[in-house]
């Protein structure tokens, strides 16, 4: 599941938990959202590192 979908799933869980008074579901939703943000940031870092690597390879040629 991609980070965007995980974030949406988390928001839905959090909202459902809030309106039903189910604290555990609300907490799971918040956790899912944090996990998605971490995954997004890790992906961004990886892409930047790959871009740097590729530019360094290009410069050596």
MDAnalysis code that builds the backbone (N, CA, C; Angstrom):
import MDAnalysis as mda
import numpy as np

u = mda.Universe.empty(183, n_residues=61, atom_resindex=np.repeat(np.arange(61), 3), trajectory=True)
u.add_TopologyAttr("name", ["N", "CA", "C"] * 61)
u.add_TopologyAttr("resid", np.arange(1, 62))
u.add_TopologyAttr("resname", ["UNK", "UNK", "UNK", "UNK", "UNK", "UNK", "UNK", "UNK", "UNK", "UNK", "UNK", "UNK", "UNK", "UNK", "UNK", "UNK", "UNK", "UNK", "UNK", "UNK", "UNK", "UNK", "UNK", "UNK", "UNK", "UNK", "UNK", "UNK", "UNK", "UNK", "UNK", "UNK", "UNK", "UNK", "UNK", "UNK", "UNK", "UNK", "UNK", "UNK", "UNK", "UNK", "UNK", "UNK", "UNK", "UNK", "UNK", "UNK", "UNK", "UNK", "UNK", "UNK", "UNK", "UNK", "UNK", "UNK", "UNK", "UNK", "UNK", "UNK", "UNK"])
u.atoms.positions = np.array([
    [0.858, -1.183, 0.000],
    [0.000, 0.000, 0.000],
    [0.898, 1.237, 0.000],
    [0.571, 2.185, -0.860],
    [1.410, 3.382, -0.905],
    [1.098, 4.311, 0.267],
    [1.974, 5.271, 0.468],
    [1.853, 6.159, 1.623],
    [0.570, 6.986, 1.579],
    [0.179, 7.417, 0.400],
    [-1.047, 8.215, 0.286],
    [-2.283, 7.438, 0.715],
    [-2.350, 6.195, 0.279],
    [-3.491, 5.357, 0.656],
    [-3.457, 5.046, 2.152],
    [-2.263, 4.832, 2.685],
    [-2.142, 4.546, 4.115],
    [-2.576, 5.756, 4.942],
    [-2.254, 6.951, 4.442],
    [-2.650, 8.177, 5.139],
    [-4.176, 8.318, 5.144],
    [-4.802, 8.040, 4.008],
    [-6.267, 8.112, 3.914],
    [-6.906, 7.084, 4.840],
    [-6.370, 5.871, 4.822],
    [-6.886, 4.817, 5.692],
    [-6.792, 5.253, 7.156],
    [-5.672, 5.874, 7.510],
    [-5.488, 6.348, 8.879],
    [-6.485, 7.426, 9.256],
    [-6.728, 8.345, 8.335],
    [-7.692, 9.414, 8.608],
    [-9.102, 8.846, 8.816],
    [-9.444, 7.859, 7.996],
    [-10.764, 7.237, 8.129],
    [-10.879, 6.525, 9.470],
    [-9.838, 5.777, 9.841],
    [-9.854, 5.086, 11.135],
    [-9.963, 6.082, 12.279],
    [-9.164, 7.141, 12.204],
    [-9.190, 8.140, 13.269],
    [-10.576, 8.768, 13.388],
    [-11.145, 9.169, 12.266],
    [-12.465, 9.786, 12.264],
    [-13.527, 8.825, 12.812],
    [-13.476, 7.585, 12.334],
    [-14.445, 6.582, 12.799],
    [-14.301, 6.363, 14.301],
    [-13.065, 6.281, 14.764],
    [-12.828, 6.118, 16.198],
    [-13.369, 7.280, 17.004],
    [-13.195, 8.487, 16.482],
    [-13.694, 9.670, 17.193],
    [-15.209, 9.673, 17.292],
    [-15.891, 9.403, 16.186],
    [-17.353, 9.504, 16.216],
    [-18.011, 8.341, 16.951],
    [-17.301, 7.213, 17.042],
    [-17.872, 6.067, 17.759],
    [-17.377, 5.968, 19.190],
    [-16.389, 6.794, 19.541],
    [-15.837, 6.739, 20.890],
    [-14.879, 5.569, 21.093],
    [-14.400, 4.997, 20.022],
    [-13.496, 3.848, 20.075],
    [-12.057, 4.375, 20.072],
    [-11.487, 4.532, 21.261],
    [-10.172, 5.153, 21.400],
    [-9.071, 4.369, 20.699],
    [-9.150, 3.043, 20.737],
    [-8.112, 2.232, 20.108],
    [-8.097, 2.439, 18.588],
    [-9.272, 2.476, 17.978],
    [-9.360, 2.695, 16.532],
    [-8.829, 4.076, 16.169],
    [-9.153, 5.052, 16.991],
    [-8.650, 6.410, 16.766],
    [-7.121, 6.430, 16.844],
    [-6.562, 5.756, 17.819],
    [-5.104, 5.699, 17.972],
    [-4.458, 4.960, 16.804],
    [-5.081, 3.886, 16.353],
    [-4.561, 3.159, 15.183],
    [-4.529, 4.069, 13.962],
    [-5.572, 4.866, 13.803],
    [-5.629, 5.793, 12.682],
    [-4.501, 6.808, 12.725],
    [-4.240, 7.345, 13.897],
    [-3.145, 8.302, 14.042],
    [-1.809, 7.626, 13.753],
    [-1.648, 6.401, 14.232],
    [-0.415, 5.655, 13.980],
    [-0.225, 5.401, 12.485],
    [-1.298, 5.025, 11.807],
    [-1.216, 4.799, 10.357],
    [-0.771, 6.065, 9.628],
    [-1.272, 7.208, 10.062],
    [-0.912, 8.467, 9.421],
    [0.556, 8.810, 9.643],
    [1.046, 8.581, 10.853],
    [2.461, 8.840, 11.144],
    [3.337, 7.900, 10.330],
    [2.946, 6.632, 10.264],
    [3.698, 5.650, 9.477],
    [3.766, 6.086, 8.006],
    [2.659, 6.593, 7.488],
    [2.623, 7.042, 6.098],
    [3.550, 8.235, 5.882],
    [3.573, 9.170, 6.828],
    [4.453, 10.334, 6.702],
    [5.916, 9.903, 6.711],
    [6.250, 8.949, 7.584],
    [7.620, 8.450, 7.650],
    [7.990, 7.777, 6.338],
    [7.066, 6.978, 5.810],
    [7.331, 6.295, 4.540],
    [7.542, 7.314, 3.414],
    [6.728, 8.374, 3.381],
    [6.886, 9.408, 2.360],
    [8.259, 10.066, 2.450],
    [8.659, 10.416, 3.677],
    [9.951, 11.078, 3.860],
    [11.099, 10.150, 3.485],
    [11.009, 8.872, 3.846],
    [12.051, 7.913, 3.497],
    [12.148, 7.747, 1.981],
    [11.007, 7.715, 1.331],
    [10.999, 7.602, -0.130],
    [11.634, 8.835, -0.765],
    [11.312, 10.007, -0.233],
    [11.902, 11.243, -0.767],
    [13.417, 11.247, -0.597],
    [13.895, 10.816, 0.558],
    [15.335, 10.765, 0.796],
    [15.989, 9.784, -0.167],
    [15.366, 8.619, -0.342],
    [15.922, 7.619, -1.258],
    [16.002, 8.164, -2.684],
    [14.939, 8.838, -3.123],
    [14.937, 9.403, -4.477],
    [16.010, 10.473, -4.640],
    [16.182, 11.292, -3.620],
    [17.230, 12.321, -3.697],
    [18.605, 11.684, -3.756],
    [18.809, 10.652, -2.938],
    [20.104, 9.962, -2.937],
    [20.366, 9.317, -4.296],
    [19.346, 8.732, -4.884],
    [19.501, 8.136, -6.215],
    [19.829, 9.207, -7.252],
    [19.197, 10.360, -7.125],
    [19.475, 11.458, -8.043],
    [20.905, 11.942, -7.913],
    [21.396, 12.051, -6.687],
    [22.782, 12.459, -6.463],
    [23.730, 11.417, -7.043],
    [23.440, 10.154, -6.775],
    [24.277, 9.074, -7.296],
    [24.327, 9.127, -8.822],
    [23.174, 9.290, -9.421],
    [23.114, 9.331, -10.892],
    [23.868, 10.541, -11.449],
    [23.750, 11.682, -10.773],
    [24.460, 12.868, -11.272],
    [25.968, 12.691, -11.123],
    [26.406, 12.021, -10.052],
    [27.834, 11.772, -9.874],
    [28.348, 10.801, -10.938],
    [27.557, 9.801, -11.278],
    [27.930, 8.868, -12.333],
    [28.046, 9.608, -13.666],
    [27.104, 10.502, -13.902],
    [27.089, 11.264, -15.159],
    [28.313, 12.183, -15.250],
    [28.682, 12.786, -14.126],
    [29.830, 13.679, -14.114],
    [31.135, 12.950, -14.386],
    [31.235, 11.691, -14.022],
    [32.457, 10.921, -14.219],
    [32.630, 10.480, -15.667],
    [31.542, 10.449, -16.386],
    [31.620, 9.967, -17.788],
    [32.238, 10.951, -18.716],
])
